[in-house]
Amino acid sequence: MNQNNTVISVNGLEKSYKNIKVLKDVNFRVEKGSIFALLGSNGAGKTTAIKILTTLINPDRGSAKICGFDVVDKAYEVRGKISLTGQYAAVDGILTGRENLRMIGKLRHIKDVNKKVDELLEKFKLQNAADRPVSTYSGGMRRRLDISMSLLGNPSVIFLDEPTTGLDPQSRIAMWNIIREFSSSGITVFLTTQYLEEAEQLADQIAILNKGKIVAEGTPSELKRLLPKGHIDLRFNNDKDIESALELLNEYKTSLDTNNQTISVSTDGSIKQMTDMLKKLENAEIEVAELAQKLPTLEDVFLKIVEAN
Ligand SMILES: Nc1ncnc2c1ncn2[C@@H]1O[C@H](COP(=O)(O)OP(=O)(O)OP(=O)(O)O)[C@@H](O)[C@H]1O
């Protein structure tokens, strides 16, 4: 990775609460304009990592830099570069969406605040609800307002702690699109999520945090390559075909699902192995009623890695 493009660098980060070590030597880098997802089970230390990176708490050991500024020694400069949106939208329910935005804009001494607020309301599809109290907004609308408020500071890095927890599928997809837009406009996104599908959909780079350490890191496809290539499910029309197929495919690792008349065959993922298998069945005049290739999912990788550590 090009050092000049590094926006977040974390080296040997450690943090304990009393005698519980939450982070024990955490290291990673995040490139400018990329989407980085930190995954981990509940209590793995994701929020603690975000709190250190956003200067809310100090690490016990190690260092972290944002845009070249140390999060402890240069906390003020770091705060000027980042925005943080937490799991619960930090918006005032009594005020309207427009008033919330104006208030933050004024606190930040933004020029032409009304114009900027109008632009954000439009961008986040909140124009129609702009003059209603936020207490009447849906979860997705509150989350969008929260993010639009964080954009008033023109951040270089946006931290999103579980941005779609509790949202319905439609609002989740809308949020994914917003996150993708950040990245294409050059803003670096650091997100935590408990949804593996979300990390797979969005992230350029994923790090898996387990028991205070990064136990795996890579692009979604690099992580998936850590597991065997998956398997092929072959469904047959009758028990006789199943029996013959099991005998014919005895050199492969197979398992039988009698309820669905299906044999599951572990494969190396190559087309050659799949065609060899199908040719064998065809030559033996065994008809395959249905074929499905099952590739490992990020969830399989996550469970495997977390179990192994
Ligand atoms: N202020 C605190 N004092 C004591 N222990 C804490 C404190 N904050 C967090 N912890 C503990 O540190 C561990 C890591 O917490 P953290 O919130 O960083 O995890 P997380 O990965 O964000 O989890 P979740 O997905 O549940 O939000 C947990 O065991 C938690 O109970």
The ligand as a Tripos MOL2 file, in Angstrom:
@<TRIPOS>MOLECULE
LIG
   31    33     1     0     0
SMALL
NO_CHARGES

@<TRIPOS>ATOM
      1 N1        -16.0200    1.9970   29.9600 N.pl3     1 LIG1
      2 C1        -15.8640    0.6760   30.0990 C.ar      1 LIG1
      3 N2        -15.5290    0.1300   31.2950 N.ar      1 LIG1
      4 C2        -15.3650   -1.2010   31.4420 C.ar      1 LIG1
      5 N3        -15.4790   -2.0850   30.4180 N.ar      1 LIG1
      6 C3        -15.8130   -1.6110   29.2100 C.ar      1 LIG1
      7 C4        -16.0170   -0.2070   28.9760 C.ar      1 LIG1
      8 N4        -16.3260   -0.0350   27.6530 N.ar      1 LIG1
      9 C5        -16.3090   -1.2720   27.1070 C.ar      1 LIG1
     10 N5        -16.0050   -2.2240   28.0200 N.ar      1 LIG1
     11 C6        -15.8580   -3.6720   27.7680 C.3       1 LIG1
     12 O1        -14.8720   -3.8400   26.7760 O.3       1 LIG1
     13 C7        -15.2340   -4.8730   25.8580 C.3       1 LIG1
     14 C8        -15.2360   -4.3250   24.4290 C.3       1 LIG1
     15 O2        -16.2920   -3.3920   24.2880 O.3       1 LIG1
     16 P1        -16.6150   -2.6450   22.9170 P.3       1 LIG1
     17 O3        -17.8050   -1.7870   23.1660 O.co2     1 LIG1
     18 O4        -15.3910   -2.0020   22.4000 O.co2     1 LIG1
     19 O5        -16.9890   -3.8890   21.9850 O.3       1 LIG1
     20 P2        -17.7240   -3.9100   20.5760 P.3       1 LIG1
     21 O6        -16.9050   -4.8150   19.7050 O.co2     1 LIG1
     22 O7        -17.9690   -2.5510   20.0810 O.co2     1 LIG1
     23 O8        -19.0790   -4.6210   20.9440 O.3       1 LIG1
     24 P3        -20.6100   -4.3660   20.3850 P.3       1 LIG1
     25 O9        -20.6810   -4.9890   19.0360 O.co2     1 LIG1
     26 O10       -21.3990   -5.1380   21.4020 O.co2     1 LIG1
     27 O11       -20.8680   -2.8990   20.4070 O.co2     1 LIG1
     28 C9        -16.5690   -5.4070   26.3260 C.3       1 LIG1
     29 O12       -16.3250   -6.5460   27.1120 O.3       1 LIG1
     30 C10       -17.1220   -4.2810   27.1700 C.3       1 LIG1
     31 O13       -17.9550   -4.7840   28.1870 O.3       1 LIG1
@<TRIPOS>BOND
     1     1     2 1
     2     2     3 ar
     3     2     7 ar
     4     3     4 ar
     5     4     5 ar
     6     5     6 ar
     7     6     7 ar
     8     6    10 ar
     9     7     8 ar
    10     8     9 ar
    11     9    10 ar
    12    10    11 1
    13    11    12 1
    14    11    30 1
    15    12    13 1
    16    13    14 1
    17    13    28 1
    18    14    15 1
    19    15    16 1
    20    16    17 2
    21    16    18 1
    22    16    19 1
    23    19    20 1
    24    20    21 2
    25    20    22 1
    26    20    23 1
    27    23    24 1
    28    24    25 2
    29    24    26 1
    30    24    27 1
    31    28    29 1
    32    28    30 1
    33    30    31 1
@<TRIPOS>SUBSTRUCTURE
     1 LIG1         1 GROUP 0 **** ****
